[in-house]
Amino acid sequence: MIEDKTCMTDQQVDEELSGLEGWYRDGRFLKKEFVFANFREINQFLPYLTKTIVDQNHHPDFAFISGQKKVKIEVTTHSEGGLTKSDINLAEALNQWRDAKASDD
């Protein structure tokens, strides 16, 4: 996938966010906390996360909080100093992890 590093306006970001469950804007970052029922789900999500990062060549910051069974993700396009379509594309792909998991089962 080719990255689209065209900076988005605030209005464009807000429009895209309306269709992205769980994601919110915090300054120049998009953020989401993925919360899991158990460690089995986390173990299924983390490989999906890393594969998506590599496939899209877009590298968010993320943290695994084991005691809360969460993965926190924040994404921005550092090279552009703001949010781009690549950030939205990554968020959309990460939101599809359960569908991807179901197709692997």
C-alpha positions as CSV (number, residue, x, y, z in Angstrom):
1,M,0.0,0.0,0.0
2,I,1.3,3.4,-0.9
3,E,1.1,6.0,1.8
4,D,-1.0,9.1,1.2
5,K,0.9,11.7,3.2
6,T,-1.4,14.6,2.1
7,C,-2.2,16.6,5.3
8,M,-5.9,16.7,6.1
9,T,-7.9,19.7,7.3
10,D,-9.6,19.5,10.7
11,Q,-12.9,19.2,8.9
12,Q,-11.7,16.2,6.9
13,V,-10.3,14.5,10.0
14,D,-13.6,15.0,11.8
15,E,-15.5,13.6,8.9
16,E,-13.3,10.5,8.8
17,L,-13.5,10.0,12.6
18,S,-17.2,9.9,12.5
19,G,-16.9,6.4,10.9
20,L,-14.0,5.1,13.0
21,E,-15.3,3.4,16.1
22,G,-13.3,4.2,19.2
23,W,-10.8,6.6,17.6
24,Y,-10.5,10.2,18.8
25,R,-8.4,13.1,18.0
26,D,-5.9,14.5,20.5
27,G,-4.1,17.4,18.8
28,R,-2.2,16.0,15.9
29,F,-2.7,12.4,16.9
30,L,-5.4,9.9,16.4
31,K,-5.8,7.6,19.5
32,K,-7.6,4.5,20.5
33,E,-7.5,2.0,23.3
34,F,-8.2,-1.6,22.3
35,V,-9.5,-3.5,25.3
36,F,-9.5,-7.3,25.3
37,A,-11.4,-9.9,27.3
38,N,-8.3,-12.1,27.8
39,F,-4.7,-12.7,26.8
40,R,-5.7,-15.0,24.0
41,E,-7.4,-12.0,22.2
42,I,-4.3,-9.9,22.8
43,N,-2.1,-12.7,21.4
44,Q,-4.3,-12.6,18.3
45,F,-4.3,-8.8,18.0
46,L,-0.5,-8.1,18.3
47,P,0.6,-10.1,15.2
48,Y,-2.2,-8.4,13.3
49,L,-1.0,-5.0,14.5
50,T,2.6,-5.6,13.5
51,K,1.6,-7.1,10.1
52,T,-0.6,-4.1,9.4
53,I,2.2,-1.7,10.4
54,V,4.6,-3.4,8.0
55,D,2.1,-3.8,5.2
56,Q,1.2,-0.1,5.3
57,N,4.7,1.1,6.1
58,H,3.1,3.4,8.7
59,H,4.4,3.2,12.3
60,P,2.2,4.3,15.2
61,D,3.3,4.5,18.8
62,F,1.7,1.7,20.8
63,A,1.8,0.4,24.4
64,F,0.7,-2.9,25.8
65,I,-0.7,-2.6,29.3
66,S,-0.9,-6.2,30.5
67,G,-2.6,-5.5,33.8
68,Q,-5.5,-3.8,32.1
69,K,-5.6,-6.0,29.0
70,K,-5.2,-3.0,26.7
71,V,-3.2,-1.9,23.7
72,K,-3.1,1.9,23.4
73,I,-2.3,3.3,19.9
74,E,-1.6,6.8,18.8
75,V,-0.8,7.6,15.2
76,T,0.3,10.7,13.3
77,T,2.4,11.4,10.3
78,H,5.5,12.8,12.0
79,S,7.2,13.8,8.7
80,E,4.2,16.0,7.8
81,G,3.6,17.4,11.3
82,G,0.0,16.3,11.3
83,L,-2.7,13.9,10.3
84,T,-2.9,12.4,6.8
85,K,-5.0,9.9,5.0
86,S,-2.3,7.3,5.9
87,D,-3.3,7.7,9.5
88,I,-6.9,7.2,8.7
89,N,-6.1,4.1,6.6
90,L,-4.1,2.6,9.4
91,A,-7.0,3.2,11.9
92,E,-9.5,1.7,9.5
93,A,-7.3,-1.4,9.1
94,L,-6.8,-1.9,12.8
95,N,-10.5,-1.6,13.4
96,Q,-10.9,-4.6,11.1
97,W,-8.8,-7.0,13.2
98,R,-11.7,-9.0,14.4
99,D,-12.9,-9.6,10.9
100,A,-9.4,-10.7,9.8
101,K,-9.2,-13.0,12.8
102,A,-12.6,-14.6,12.0
103,S,-11.4,-15.3,8.4
104,D,-8.3,-17.0,9.8
105,D,-10.3,-19.3,12.1
